[in-house]
Amino acid sequence: MLDLIILDDSDDDLLNAYNWHQAKEHGLGDRFLSSVQDGLTLIRQHPEIFPVSIVECRRALISKFPFEIIYEKKENRIVVYSVFN
């Protein structure tokens, strides 16, 4: 499986989204992170499964939540640029 690098801005996006979902309903933030993790695992296993969205970047939609992961495959790794809705 390819290495995964989540840039600091994306990490902040994830934390903010987690906190927002958790404030709406206890446990919803955990379900959100689980869905994101499922998406990241799929990206690591099959990085070219999602369509190219911007230049060399691809866009993966997260199941059950209106969020997407913007990423790029670079040599032996996946770089996540953004997780947002």
Summary of the structure (lengths in Angstrom):
residues: 85
radius of gyration: 12.5
end to end distance: 26.6
largest distance: 39.6
contacts: 235
relative contact order: 0.24
helix: 41%
strand: 32%
